[in-house]
Amino acid sequence: MNESEQAPGTLFVVSAPSGAGKTSLVRALLARDPKVTLSVSHTTRTRRPGERDGDHYHFVDTPTFASMRADGAFLEHAAVFGNSYGTSRTSVAQRLDTGLDVILEIDWQGARQVREQMPGSVGIFVLPPSLAQLRGRLENRAQDDAATIEGRMRAAVEEISHYQEYDYLVVNDGFEQALEELAAVVTSRRLGQASQRRRLAPLLAALLAGNATG
C-alpha cells in the first residue's frame, strides 16, 4: 500500500482577554501534542521577566517592525496597549505545509485579518468564568499596576464582545477541563472528512476496490 498523502495542518487562532489563561492552556496543549506548534509573534513590547526572545515572542524595535509590515511580512498585525504585534506569513505557511497544526495567540483584530486571508482557519475564544475572577487573576500575577489593570478590564469587555466571530468557545473555569475541551477541538478538526480523505487515501482506495489484502 502506498503511503498516505501528507495533509496540510490547520491554523488555529486562539484569542482571549488578558488574564483568561489562554497562554497557559496553549502551552499545556503543546506539551501533550507533538503535532501542534506555536507561531511566535513579533512584538515591539518590552520583554517581561522570564520571557525569552524567540520563545515567547520575537522582540524587535519599532523601526524593524514597521519595515517588516511595509514589506508584507505579516499575515496579521495589530496594535495592543500601545505596542505592535505581528505574525510571520512565511513561518506559518512553512509549518502548515509539513502537516503540523499551528496555533496563533492573537486578539480579535488579528483574528479578523487571518480569517480574511485564510478562510480555512479555526477560531477558538477562551472566556473567563466571570469578570470578578478575571480581575483577580490579573491582580494575582502582579505584573501590572492598578491603572493598567483597569485598562485591561475595559479591554476585556471589548475583546469578549467579538466572541461571535469565533468557531468555538472554551470557558477556563477549571484548567484541566478547559484543556480537554481545547484538545477536543484540535482532534475534531483532524478527523474531518477533508483532512482524513488525504491522509487515508490508500486505505479508502483499497476499501472501495474491495481489496481484501490491502
SEDRENNU-536009 format. One record per residue: chain; x, y, z of N, C-alpha, C in turn. Coordinates in steps of 0.001 Angstrom, whole numbers, plus 524288, in hexadecimal, padded with zeros to 5 digits. Example, Ala and Ser with C-alpha at 12.3 -4.5 7.8 and 13.67 -1.06 7.14 Angstrom:
BEGIN
   unit     n.X     n.Y     n.Z    ca.X    ca.Y    ca.Z     c.X     c.Y     c.Z
      A   83386   7E9C6   81E78   8300C   7EE6C   81E78   83390   7F31C   81E78
      A   83232   7F736   81BA8   83566   7FBDC   81BE4   83264   8001E   81EBE
REM end
This chain:
BEGIN
   unit     n.X     n.Y     n.Z    ca.X    ca.Y    ca.Z     c.X     c.Y     c.Z
      A   80353   7FB58   80000   80000   80000   80000   80377   804D9   80000
      A   80234   808AD   7FCC7   80530   80D77   7FC8C   8045B   810A6   8017A
      A   8083F   813EB   802A1   807AE   81740   8072C   80355   81B31   8063D
      A   800A9   81CA1   80A65   7FC7D   8206D   809E7   7FEC0   825BE   80895
      A   7FB9F   828ED   8060E   7FD40   82E2B   8049E   7FD6E   8319D   80974
      A   80188   834D9   809C2   8020B   83859   80E36   7FDFA   83CAC   80DE8
      A   7FA7C   83CC9   81193   7F698   840F1   811BE   7F8EF   845AF   8147D
      A   7F7EA   84A59   81281   7F9EE   84F02   81534   7F766   84F9A   81A85
      A   7FA17   8522C   81E05   7F7F4   85302   82338   7F3BD   85728   82336
      A   7F16B   857F7   827BD   7ED53   85BDE   82871   7EF76   8606F   82B99
      A   7EDDA   86518   82A26   7EF4C   869BC   82D16   7EB00   86AE9   8310A
      A   7EC62   86AAB   83610   7E8B5   86BCC   83A46   7E9F0   87136   83C83
      A   7E609   8748D   83CAB   7E6A5   879C3   83EE3   7E415   879CD   84441
      A   7E732   87A9D   8484F   7E53F   87A89   84DAC   7E58C   88009   84FED
      A   7E111   88205   851AB   7E0CF   88741   853EA   7DE37   8870F   85945
      A   7DF3D   88B12   85C51   7DCEF   88B74   8618C   7DE60   890B8   863D8
      A   7DB57   892A0   86789   7DD01   89758   86A4E   7E1CB   89621   86DA6
      A   7E4F5   89A09   86E9A   7E99E   89955   871CF   7E821   8974B   8772D
      A   7EAB6   89308   878E1   7E9A4   890C1   87DF7   7E5F3   88C20   87DDC
      A   7E3D9   88ACB   87944   7E020   88673   878EE   7E2C5   88119   87900
      A   7E7F4   880FA   87878   7EAC6   87C04   878B3   7EBF8   879A2   8736B
      A   7EB5F   87CA8   86F4D   7EC4E   87AB4   869FC   7F1CD   87879   86955
      A   7F5AC   87B66   86B03   7FB18   879B6   86A30   7FC47   874AA   86D1C
      A   7FA63   87431   871E8   7FB4F   86F6F   874EF   7F8B9   86AB7   8725D
      A   7F407   86B75   87052   7F14D   8672B   86DB1   7F430   86580   868C0
      A   7F5EA   86946   865BE   7F8AF   8680A   860E5   7FDCC   86541   8621C
      A   800A2   8670D   86604   80597   8648D   86775   804B0   85EE7   86927
      A   80086   85DF8   86C0B   7FF53   858A7   86DC6   7FDE1   85533   86925
      A   7FB12   8574E   86560   7F9B5   85459   860B4   7FE96   852F9   85D93
      A   8022D   856AA   85D15   80710   855AF   85A47   80A39   8515E   85CDF
      A   80A19   8512E   86206   80D20   84D4B   864E9   80B0E   847C2   86413
      A   80602   84741   86312   803BA   84210   86282   802E6   84061   85CDE
      A   8034A   843ED   85933   80231   842A1   853B8   806B1   84471   8503B
      A   80A10   840DE   84E80   80E91   84258   84B52   80D2E   84427   845D0
      A   80852   8436B   84434   806B4   8451B   83EFF   8049E   84AB1   83EF8
      A   804D8   84D3C   8437F   80329   852AC   843EB   807F0   85610   844FD
      A   8084B   85A68   84240   80C9F   85E01   84316   80A83   86386   843BA
      A   80D6E   866BF   84662   80BC9   86C1C   8476E   80E91   86FDF   843C7
      A   80B9F   87342   84151   80DF5   8776F   83E3D   80FAE   87BBE   841FA
      A   8149B   87D01   841E1   816BB   880FE   84567   81667   8864C   842B8
      A   8136D   889D0   844F7   8128A   88EF2   8429F   81732   89294   8436D
      A   81782   8966D   83FF6   81B27   89ABD   840B2   8185B   89EFC   843CE
      A   81B2B   8A1AA   84735   818C9   8A5DE   84A39   81CBA   8AA1B   84B90
      A   81AB1   8AED2   84C2F   81DEC   8B328   84DFD   81D7E   8B3D0   853E8
      A   81A66   8B072   85667   819A8   8B0D2   85C0F   81EBB   8AF9F   85EF9
      A   81F64   8B219   86372   823EF   8B112   866BF   823A4   8AB89   868FA
      A   827FF   8A8F1   86906   82824   8A399   86B0B   82719   8A383   870E8
      A   823A0   89FF7   8729C   8225D   89F68   87825   8262B   89B9D   87AC3
      A   8269A   89BCC   87FEF   82A1B   89828   882B1   828D1   8927D   8814F
      A   82CD2   88F80   87FFD   82C24   889FC   87EC5   82B0D   888DB   8790E
      A   829E0   88CDB   875F4   828D0   88BFD   87063   82DE9   88B87   86D54
      A   82DE0   88817   8696A   8327B   8872D   8662A   83142   8888F   86085
      A   834DB   88B48   85E10   8343C   88CBD   85895   83423   887D2   85534
      A   8304E   88782   851BC   82FD2   882F8   84E50   82C89   87EA8   850A1
      A   82B6E   87F07   855AE   82828   87B27   85846   822C8   87D79   85953
      A   82294   881A4   85C67   81D9A   88431   85D81   81C1B   887E1   8590A
      A   81FDA   88AFD   85749   81F26   88E89   852DB   82463   88F55   85029
      A   82429   89176   84B6C   828C6   893AA   848EF   82895   8997A   84A2F
      A   82BF4   89B39   84DA7   82BD9   8A0A6   84F61   82F07   8A404   84B91
      A   82C70   8A7D8   84932   82F05   8AB42   84569   82DC1   8B0EB   846BE
      A   830EE   8B482   844AF   82FD1   8BA00   8459C   82BC6   8BBF1   841A9
      A   829D1   8C096   8429D   8259E   8C2B7   83F5F   8272E   8C360   839A7
      A   82BD5   8C561   83862   82D50   8C5DF   832DE   82D90   8C093   8300C
      A   82F7F   8BC9A   832B3   82FC6   8B76B   8304F   82A56   8B552   82F31
      A   826D9   8B602   832E4   8217D   8B429   8322F   81EE8   8B701   82D9E
      A   81F9F   8BC1E   82D68   81D46   8BF3D   82938   81F4D   8BD8D   823E3
      A   8244F   8BC49   8239B   82699   8BA89   81EAD   8244D   8B548   81CF6
      A   823AF   8B1B1   820A2   82166   8AC96   81F66   81BBE   8AD30   81D95
      A   818E0   8B09F   8202E   8136F   8B185   81EB6   8131B   8B3C1   81931
      A   8168E   8B773   817F3   81692   8B9CF   812C2   817E4   8B5D4   80E8A
      A   81B08   8B1F2   80FEE   81C9B   8ADE3   80C2E   8188A   8A98D   80BA2
      A   81435   8A9E4   80E9D   81028   8A5DF   80E4E   811A8   8A0D3   810F4
      A   8151D   8A12E   814DB   8170E   89C74   81771   81324   89A0C   81B32
      A   80F16   89D06   81CAF   80B7E   89B25   820B2   80659   89926   81E6F
      A   804B1   894A9   8206D   7FF86   89296   81F2D   7FB62   895FA   821C8
      A   7FC9F   897EA   8265B   7F944   89B90   82934   7FCB8   89EE1   82CAB
      A   7FABF   8A372   82DFD   7FD84   8A6C1   831BB   7F990   8AA3F   8346B
      A   7FAC7   8ABD3   83928   7F723   8AF00   83C28   7FA1E   8B221   8403C
      A   7F7A6   8B65C   841F2   7F9BF   8B985   84635   7F678   8B875   84B06
      A   7F911   8B6E6   84F45   7F659   8B59E   85423   7F934   8B840   858A8
      A   7F666   8BB69   85BA4   7F8AE   8BE37   86016   7FD9D   8C134   85E8C
      A   7FD86   8C387   859EB   801E0   8C6C2   85838   80673   8C3CE   855E7
      A   80611   8BEAB   85589   80A39   8BB80   85337   80846   8B8CE   84E48
      A   80BDD   8B77C   84AC9   80A7B   8B4EF   845DC   80BB4   8AF1C   8461A
      A   8084C   8AC04   843B1   808E8   8A658   84371   807F3   8A48E   83DDB
      A   80AD8   8A0AA   83C14   80A15   89EB4   836C7   80BB2   89905   8363F
      A   8092C   89644   8329B   80A3C   890B8   831A6   80CE0   89005   82C61
      A   8114F   88D66   82C54   81438   88C87   82781   8112C   88909   823C1
      A   81010   88B00   81F27   80D2A   8881D   81B2F   8102B   88339   8196C
      A   81530   883DC   81869   81861   87F86   8166E   818DD   87B2F   81A71
      A   819C1   87C8A   81F54   81A69   878A1   8236A   81595   8753F   82403
      A   81101   877A8   823FF   80C22   874B5   8248E   80B59   8710C   81FF0
      A   80C1F   872FA   81B2D   80B4D   86FCE   8167B   80EED   86B15   8165C
      A   813D0   86BDA   817E1   81790   8678C   817CD   8160E   8633B   81B9B
      A   81434   864AF   8202D   812BA   860C4   82411   80DCD   85DDA   82270
      A   80A08   860A5   82052   80540   85E10   81E8A   80669   85A2A   81A2D
      A   80A08   85B80   816CE   80B58   85818   81263   80DCB   852F5   8142A
      A   8101F   852E0   818C5   81275   84E0B   81AC6   80E7A   84A8E   81D79
      A   8098C   84C67   81DE4   8057D   84953   8206A   8049A   84AAD   82613
      A   8079E   84E67   82822   806DC   8500A   82D92   80221   853A4   82E05
      A   7FF6B   85343   83265   7FB5C   8570D   833A6   7FE06   85BAD   83657
      A   7FC89   86057   834D6   7FF03   8650C   836E2   7FB16   86831   83A07
      A   7FCBA   869F7   83E9E   7F965   86D3F   841F0   7FB72   872D7   841EA
      A   7F7DE   87684   8410D   7F911   87C07   8419A   7F658   87E02   8467B
      A   7F934   8806D   849FF   7F6E8   88301   84E90   7F696   888C8   84D52
      A   7F217   88A86   84B74   7F188   88FF1   849D2   7EC31   89208   84B8D
      A   7EB86   89724   84B3E   7E699   89976   84CD5   7E2B4   89971   8484F
      A   7DE12   89B93   8493D   7D9E9   89B4B   84551   7DB3B   89E4A   8405A
      A   7DE58   8A279   840E4   7DFD5   8A56D   83C40   7E31B   8A215   83890
      A   7E6FC   89F70   83ACA   7EA41   89C03   837A6   7E73C   89765   83589
      A   7E3BF   89540   838D1   7E0A1   890C3   83724   7DD51   8921D   83266
      A   7DB41   896C8   83252   7D80C   89877   82DDD   7DB51   898C1   828E5
      A   7E009   89AAC   8294D   7E384   89AF0   824C5   7E4D7   8957C   822C5
      A   7E5D1   891DB   82667   7E728   88C86   824D9   7E2A1   889F6   82204
      A   7DDE6   88AA4   823F4   7D958   88847   82168   7D8B4   88A36   81BD7
      A   7D9E4   88F33   81AFA   7D95A   8915B   815BC   7DD49   88EE9   811F6
      A   7E1F7   88DC3   813E6   7E609   88BA3   8108B   7E628   885AE   8107A
      A   7E457   88344   814AE   7E459   87D91   8150F   7DF0F   87BC5   81729
      A   7DB12   87B7E   813B8   7D5C5   87A17   81570   7D55E   874C3   8180D
      A   7D921   87156   81706   7D902   86C29   81954   7DB0C   86BE7   81EE6
      A   7DCBF   87052   82105   7DEAE   87056   82666   7DA2A   86F7E   82A30
      A   7DB72   86DAF   82EE0   7D787   86C7A   832E0   7D850   8701E   83782
      A   7D432   872DE   83909   7D486   87692   83D54   7D28A   8744C   84270
      A   7D597   874F1   8469D   7D421   8731A   84BD7   7D49F   877B5   84F95
      A   7D063   878D3   85274   7D086   87D22   85634   7D03D   87AEB   85BB7
      A   7D3EF   87C80   85F00   7D41B   87ABE   8646D   7D1A7   87EEA   867E8
      A   7CD95   87D62   86AC5   7CABF   880F3   86E2D   7CC2D   8800F   873E5
      A   7CC40   8842E   8770E   7CCCD   88379   87CB5   7C77D   881FD   87EF1
      A   7C746   87F81   88383   7C23E   87E15   885D4   7BF28   882CD   887BB
      A   7C1D4   8872D   888BB   7BF34   88BFF   88A56   7C32B   8906B   88A02
      A   7C138   8953D   889DE   7C4BE   899BC   889D1   7C782   89A51   88F13
      A   7C4DC   898BE   89347   7C74C   89914   89874   7CC11   8957E   898C8
      A   7CB88   890BF   896B5   7CFFA   88D28   896C6   7D449   88F08   89319
      A   7D2C3   89163   88EBF   7D6B2   8937A   88B2D   7D9E6   897B3   88DDA
      A   7D747   89B3E   8909C   7DA18   89F54   8936C   7DDC3   89CF4   89789
      A   7DBD6   89902   89A3E   7DF15   89677   89E2C   7E3FA   89413   89BDC
      A   7E381   891B1   89749   7E812   88F59   894BC   7EBFD   89389   8932E
      A   7EA11   897E9   89137   7ED90   89C2D   88FB2   7F069   89E5B   89473
      A   7EDA4   89EDA   898B9   7F016   8A0F0   89D76   7F3F8   89D0E   89FC3
      A   7F2B1   8980E   89F9A   7F60C   89413   8A201   7FB25   89339   89F0C
      A   7FB24   89430   899F8   80006   89358   89721   803ED   897C2   897FB
      A   80226   89C17   89A46   80593   8A063   89C0C   80947   8A25D   897DB
      A   8074D   8A2F0   89326   80A81   8A4F7   88EDC   80919   8AA8E   88D69
      A   8047F   8AC52   88F0F   80294   8B172   88D70   800EC   8B4AC   89226
      A   80144   8B9DB   89191   7FF54   8BD44   895BB   7F967   8BDC2   8954B
      A   7F708   8C080   8990A   7F155   8C0D7   89950   7EEFC   8C358   89471
      A   7F189   8C767   8926E   7EF80   8CA15   88DD1   7EF91   8C681   8890F
      A   7F3B9   8C37C   88892   7F423   8BFE1   88426   7F003   8BBA1   8847F
      A   7EF13   8B9B5   88945   7EB14   8B5B0   889FC   7E5B4   8B7C6   88876
      A   7E49C   8BCA2   889EF   7DF99   8BEF4   8887B   7DF23   8BF3C   88289
      A   7E368   8C099   87FF7   7E364   8C0CD   87A46   7E27B   8BB73   877E9
      A   7E4DA   8B77E   87A3B   7E42C   8B226   8783A   7DE97   8B03B   87916
      A   7DC2C   8B1C8   87D4B   7D6C7   8B035   87E45   7D315   8B2AF   87A50
      A   7D401   8B7A0   87908   7D0C8   8BA22   87506   7D19B   8B782   86FBC
      A   7D683   8B641   86E9A   7D7B5   8B3AB   869A5   7D562   8AE30   86977
      A   7D4F1   8ABA8   86E07   7D2D4   8A65E   86E3C   7CD30   8A639   86C52
      A   7CA20   8A9F8   86DF6   7C4A6   8AA27   86C49   7C458   8AAF4   86667
      A   7C7AB   8AE54   86452   7C7D0   8AF30   85EAA   7C966   8AA35   85BCD
      A   7CD5F   8A78F   85DD3   7CF2D   8A2B0   85B64   7CADC   89E9A   85B6D
      A   7C855   89DED   85FDD   7C436   899FA   86068   7BFA0   89B20   85CC5
      A   7BEAE   8A016   85B91   7BA45   8A174   85833   7BAD0   89F3A   852B2
      A   7BF6D   89D57   85153   7C059   89B25   84C17   7C019   8952E   84C05
      A   7BE05   892D7   85022   7BE0A   88D1E   85079   7BB2D   88A8B   84BF8
      A   7B744   88D2B   849BE   7B439   88ACA   84589   7B75F   88A09   8407F
      A   7BBEE   88C6E   84035   7BF33   88BE1   83B98   7C278   886D9   83BC1
      A   7C1F0   883D4   83FDF   7C511   87F19   8408F   7C1C0   87A32   83FE1
      A   7C456   875DF   83EAC   7C195   870EF   83DB8   7C06B   86DF5   842BB
      A   7C3CE   86E7E   846AC   7C33F   86B92   84B89   7C41A   86F2E   85031
      A   7C14F   86E0D   85476   7C1FB   870DD   8595F   7C38B   86CFF   85DA1
      A   7C79A   86E62   8609D   7C96A   86B30   864F5   7C992   86EA0   869D2
      A   7C6F5   86CEB   86DFB   7C6F8   86FDA   872E7   7CB34   86D99   87672
      A   7CEE8   870D9   877F3   7D323   86F11   87B57   7D199   86FCE   88109
      A   7CE1F   86C67   882D0   7CC81   86C69   88848   7CFE4   86888   88B4B
      A   7D039   863B6   88952   7D3E9   85FDA   88B56   7D7E9   85EC7   88722
      A   7DCEC   85F40   88876   7E110   85F0E   88478   7E105   859E8   88173
      A   7E0C4   8557E   8842A   7E10E   8506D   8817F   7DC7A   84F9F   87DCF
      A   7D7D7   85138   87F7A   7D343   850BC   87C1D   7D3D1   85429   87742
      A   7D5A9   858ED   8780B   7D667   85C75   873A1   7DA7F   85A52   86FDE
      A   7DE95   857EE   871F7   7E2A3   8559A   86EAD   7E072   85122   86B71
      A   7DD3F   84DD7   86DDF   7DAD9   84983   86B00   7D759   84B85   8669D
      A   7D48F   84FAD   867A5   7D120   851E2   863A6   7D448   85434   85F24
      A   7D88D   856C8   86070   7DBEC   858F0   85C5F   7DE33   85491   85900
      A   7E004   85064   85B80   7E22C   84BF1   858A4   7DE08   8494F   85540
      A   7D933   84938   8572C   7D4F2   846C5   85435   7D3E2   849BA   84F29
      A   7D458   84ED5   84F4F   7D391   851EC   84A90   7D7AB   85076   84679
      A   7DC90   85008   8482A   7E0CD   84EA4   84495   7DFEF   84937   8424C
      A   7DE93   84578   845A2   7DDA7   8401F   843CC   7D91A   83FE0   84001
      A   7D4FA   842A9   84131   7D062   842B9   83DC4   7D1CC   844AA   8385B
      A   7D4F4   848AF   8381A   7D68C   84AC6   83302   7D9B9   846C5   82FEF
      A   7DD2B   843FB   832A3   7E061   8400E   82FF8   7DD29   83B98   82DCB
      A   7D8D4   83A6A   8305F   7D58F   83610   82EB1   7D189   837A8   82A9A
      A   7D18F   83C8D   82915   7CDEC   83E5E   82513   7CEDB   83B9C   81FE7
      A   7CAC9   83B39   81CDB   7CB0C   83844   817F6   7CF2F   83A59   81438
      A   7CFAD   83F87   813D4   7D36E   841CA   81028   7D90C   84032   81178
      A   7DA63   84065   81687   7DFAF   83EEC   81818   7E08A   83914   817B0
      A   7DCC4   83611   81991   7DD58   83060   81986   7DD65   82E28   813FE
      A   7DAB0   8309C   81062   7DA9D   82EB8   80B02   7E01A   82E7C   808B9
      A   7E353   83241   80A14   7E8AC   83263   80819   7EC34   82EB7   80B2D
      A   7EB9E   82EAD   81052   7EEE5   82B4B   81386   7EDDD   82580   8127A
      A   7E8E9   82430   8118D   7E755   81EB8   81100   7E657   81D24   80B55
      A   7E893   82000   807AD   7E790   81EF5   80225   7E884   81949   80097
      A   7ECF9   816DC   8021A   7EDD2   81166   80092   7E9C8   80DAB   802EE
      A   7E884   80E84   807EA   7E4AA   80B31   80A7A   7DF54   80BB8   807E9
      A   7DDB7   81076   806DC   7D89A   8114F   8046F   7D86E   80ECF   7FF06
      A   7DCB7   80F3D   7FC18   7DCDC   80CF0   7F6E5   7DC62   80704   7F72C
      A   7DF1F   804A9   7FAEA   7DEED   7FEEE   7FB80   7D97F   7FD29   7FD3C
      A   7D724   8000E   800D8   7D201   7FE9F   802AA   7CDF8   7FEF4   7FE52
      A   7CE4B   802F7   7FB40   7CA81   803AE   7F701   7CB5A   7FFD5   7F286
      A   7D031   7FDF0   7F220   7D15B   7FA1B   7EE00   7D01C   7F491   7EFB1
      A   7CEA6   7F3F5   7F4B5   7CD93   7EEC3   7F6B3   7D26F   7EB75   7F740
      A   7D6DC   7EE00   7F840   7DBD5   7EB42   7F8A3   7DC86   7E8FB   7FE24
      A   7DBD6   7E3F8   7FEB4   7DC0B   7E16A   803DA   7E193   7E111   805F5
      A   7E58B   7E1D1   802A0   7EAF8   7E13D   8046C   7ED9B   7E678   8053F
      A   7EAB3   7EAD1   8042F   7ED08   7EFFA   804A1   7EDD8   7F1A1   80A37
REM end
